[in-house]
Amino acid sequence: MAVKFEQALLDYPQQRAGAARQPDSVDQSDRRVPINLRQSGPTPVEMLISTRVRKSPYWHLAYEAGCWRATVYNRMYHPRGYVRPEDGGAMVEYESLIHDVTMWNVAVERQIQVKGPDAERFVNYVITRDATKIKPMRGKYVILCNEEGGILNDPVLLRVAEDEFWFSLSDSDLEFWLRGVNIGMGFNVTIAEIDVAPVQIQGPKSEALMADLFGERVKEIPYYGLMEGQVAGHDVIISQTGFTGEKGYEIYLKEATKYAEDLWYTVLAAGEAHNLRVIAPAHHRRIAAGILSWGQDVDQETLPFQCNLAYQVPRNKDADYIGKQKLEKVREQLDAGRPPFSHIMVGIRFGGGQVTDYANDFWLVSGPEGGDPEGYVTSPWYSPELETNIGLAYVPFDLRAVGTRLTVHLPVEYAATDGSTAVEAEVVEVPFRPSVNPNARERARAKGIDFAD
């Protein structure tokens, strides 16, 4: 596969000559800044490592563990590959995740602390879900929206004390927004990033490894529950959360700038008995679980109702919050059959060669007969369990039904065996395969409601 990809990289300018024009057939009239849908492909440039972007406390340790490529996430370098392509690449890392246990450097999930007498009221004002229902030492997956209902961030929110919350951020800098909101509102809180950096421990053997580190009581942590502990004598918060559908935990190290090595090497040593591998975030598994990636699947112009996050907008939250008026209006429009947006997210299965690495572009989607593009794929990958390519995609609202046939336009490196780059696709249910812990959307659906408390 590596040779095939490298050849495709060399051939790309010739094969894609003239194909980088922004498609005008995809309706993006409901966006101020359209998604860049030019098919410009892989570009053989080198990432510049400089002091303008932060190195996390674990950066050097990730490099020591074999990190060979990275991206930038939350203005911090983020490891995105340990196994080289010639050795199997991300799919080898995936095998460790679904069969054994893995550790991820996710210090890029910067922790923004909101602390003070008004912490609960402030948090309740900036998230769509009801913060008063989050008890101390519990967490929730939440979204924060702007006044137009667009998603600013979708963090894991940890309530570590009655008067203290941590926003464990996805890839958008939320601290400035939170501070700006409070300048106008004047809640009695302090807002600041803190020196806490998490690692994720993910995979079916994660519980056994965590029990070796923290004792049997770690097995009692409920999904989105928290626990205090120590690693190598240093204080941590543990949560049963993660960016996969596998069993997993996060270890939030306090004073991480000082003690990163102590945590990292302690986990590595304990992990030897469980076949631990250090890997990059497994986007192939999170796609299968229907977990979204901010900036890739959603952004500040995406409404929750467009991207399978309608359940994050409660029908029974009396308290005001930013975006509430807009979101309630959008829900009324949807209930009346008049969606105020052109595209909606669906899950798709599609053909072609096995997609075993990150996409360089938002691949284009047409109707079942091909023709001009009408939508685009945001997150594609190959699922070994389902033996097919899967992906998240935005399609016109009237093409959203499960079973709808589509056409996906692939880059040359993933062409079908007959050389075709226009392959058949079908809209399917999300998540694509079961998760160890059903998420709040699935639990709400099982209750016959369209929102989660």
Secondary structure, 3 states (H helix, E strand, C coil): CHHHHHHHHHHHHHHCCCCCCCCCCCCCCCCCCCCCCCCCCCCCCCCCCCCCCECCCCHHHHHHCCCCEEEEECCEEEEEECCCHHHCHHHHHHHHHHHCEEEEECCCCCEEEEECCCHHHHHHHHCCCCHHHCCCCEEEECCEECCCCCEEECCEEEEEECCEEEEECCCCCCHHHHHHHHHHHCCCCEEEECCEEEEEEECCCHHHHHHHHHCHHHHHCCCCEEEEEEECCEEEEEECCCCCCCCEEEEEEECHHHHHHHHHHHHHHHHHHHCEEECCCCHHHHHHCCCCCECCCECCCCCHHHCCCHHHCCCCCCCCCCCHHHHHHHHHHHHCCCCCCCEEEEEEEECCCCCCCCCCCCCEEEECCEEEEEEEEEEEEEECCCCEEEEEEEEEHHHCCCCCEEEEECCHHHCCCCCCCEEEEEEECCCCCCCCCCCHHHHHHHCCCCCCC
